[in-house]
Structure formats: C-alpha cells, structure tokens
Amino acid sequence: MKLVLFGPPGAGKGTQAEILSAHFQIPTISTGAVLREAVKNGAPAGLLAKSHIDAGELVPDEVVTAIIKERLAEDDCKNGFILDGFPRTVSQAQALESFGAAVDAVLYIDVSDADIIERLKNRRVCDKCGSSFSQVKDHAEKGAKCPKCGGSLTVREDDAPEVVAKRLQTYHGQTEPVRDYYAAKGILKTVKGQTEIKATTRLTFSALGLE
Ligand code: AMP
C-alpha cells in the first residue's frame, strides 16, 4: 500500500498515519518531522528550511523532493509507505510519479479552518517522540511529560496563531490543487475529520475499504 495522507495542518494526518502504519506494518514518512529534525541537527536541509517553516511557508520543492526520494529508496519502504505532509504542491506530486512511486490512494481529512485554528491553539507535542496531544482533551499542559515516552510537551513555534493563519493561506493557495490533481486520477478518498481520534479512524478504515 502506497498511501498519501492529505489535509490542512492539524487535520490529524500524523495521528491517523501512525495507526495505519501499525495496521499495514509500513513506515510513515513525515516531511515536517524530517525537516524539524534537520533544523535541530543543523543539517544543510534544515538550514534551508528554517526560515520557511518559521514563516508558515513551504520549503522549496527541490529540497523536500530530494528528502523523499532518498527516504523511499530505503529497504523498509519496499512493501509500501505512508506519506504525511507530502506532496504539498502539484510539482511534488509529479516528482513522486517521476521517480516511480505512484501512490494507490490519497486519504483527504477534511477539517474547517475554524476547527484547525482551535485545534492548533491547543496542540502540544512531545520534544522527544513527536507525538501530538491536546491541552483540552488530553489535559496536556506545556512542560508536562509525554505519556508515551516521558519527553517534555512543548508548543510548536509554528503553531503560533499568526503562523497558523499563514500556513492555512499556504494550504489553500498551494496545496489544495494537489487534492484536485488526485481527484482527477480517481484515487482521492475523503473523510470528515472528527473530534474523536477513534471516530476518524473508523471513517478512514471504511474509506480505504478495510472494514
Ligand atoms: P507539518 O509538520 O507537516 O505541518 O510541516 C511543517 C512545515 O514544514 C510546513 O509548514 C512547511 O514549512 C514544511 N514542510 C513540510 N512538508 C513540506 C512539503 N511537502 N513541502 C514544503 N514544505 C513542507
């Protein structure tokens, strides 16, 4: 299974990707996570990416596409993979096909801008394992410990309200055309993102014909 998880920032792509990865026993590749790690380590891709991430803009296609190409060539992707946060432009989608990684399905998690703004205001992420929690639903306060690995919970810098507004603008302007691109290919499956993770997972499995 070669699957793309598509949707606005904060739609729950990473959470559903983790569940699907465990189900299919295939890796999830999150370009956002790879870029954040590169920023943390001072790697060349990170130096290039940082100002774009901080501004809520897309990192240049060639940087992200090179990361994906290299990662998909690794052994663990032989039986399939899940992409979270890639492709974000039509040019990235075309690049994916050009290196022989055409996807089987694209799962679009549809969440309104108003709900995204609310969710990201409350999002806390573990600085060690990257898991996401909600301050409201999971009572995950900043500085509290991650229930999965014991790391500290933090607020992502690009979850600041002014950056979220820009990220949504970027999504509608540059990323939404990717949805239409895959819809035209007949492989787009749409689910309405729910408040409860389990409810979205049920819709996801059913959209993918898994139950
Ligand atoms: P995410 O964790 O998916 O929300 O990504 C965080 C940030 O990383 C985005 O706002 C972009 O600046 C950058 N980024 C992640 N994936 C991509 C991509 N496929 N293309 C360009 N920029 C990306």
Residues whose N, C-alpha, C, O or C-beta is under 5 A from the ligand:
A	BS01	AMP	P9 T31 G32 A33 L35 H52 I53 G56 E57 L58 V59 V64 G85 F86 P87 R88
